[in-house]
């Protein structure tokens, strides 16, 4: 009996054991060296989101040497983890590419973000206007409203006087008037009361010289106070300049018996240093009694 026949059983067992070991080694090598797309470990979440929401991504692939994320909207990333935002709704394929060889895709659905409805409570319509003005003065009326259509009645003509959001009107007669504003946002007219004082008339013979000066002083004081309140600078400044100062912007202004300035610089400062209270105004006229040459003002805060 030869050696093979004598040890046949042991030889067969040895061959089988060797084959098993070889198979195990081959399987191990396949797991360690030979890879496929199934070996990619990537996370992309959530799979459904809205425009502007955060998409998170992360790669946990052990064997990866290089990686690249393609988000399907023209943007890419080579980071292991991060976040991404979509600007438009649609269906996207997020693809993870490992070592420029293996890839795995993740479907993402991005829906449009719904625009919240406007609050059903409408902004209350108001009239921004002075409660007192002078005859023949240009008075400014402004609608505080979200409306697009405006109908003004200033109470003097009985007709529609303006259809602008910002309207300017000059009353021809003194008196008390009720201003009415209707918009496409209101069901009832918005009302505003205004008192129109008579304009100073230098030719009015029945008025004494003292009363004439007092009217000028009060009229001057009223328009300076309007500037101090932050109302239309040009309107009140030009009124005083043309009516009393004969267009001389360098007319001397003395404040609180000490500070001397010209008329323009004083009014400009009054416009920016608001909330001054004009207590008294005394004007001095030239010999012809036509132009104011000096203004004495007492004011405080």
Secondary structure, 3 states (H helix, E strand, C coil): CCHHHHCHHHHHHHHHHHHHHHHHHHHHHHHHCCCCHHHCCEEEECCEEECCCCEEEEECCCCCCCEEEECCCCCEECCCEEEECCCCCEEEEEEEEECCCEEEEEEEEEECCCCCCCCCCCCCCEEECCCEEECCCEEEEEEECCCCCEEEECCCCCCCCECCCEEEEECCCCEEEEEEEEECCCCCCEEEEEEEECCCCCCCCCCCHHHHHHHHHHHHHHHHHHHHCCCCHHHHHHHHHHHCCCCCCCCEEEECCCEEEEHHHHHHHHHHCCCCEEEEEEEEECCCCCCEEEEEEEEEC
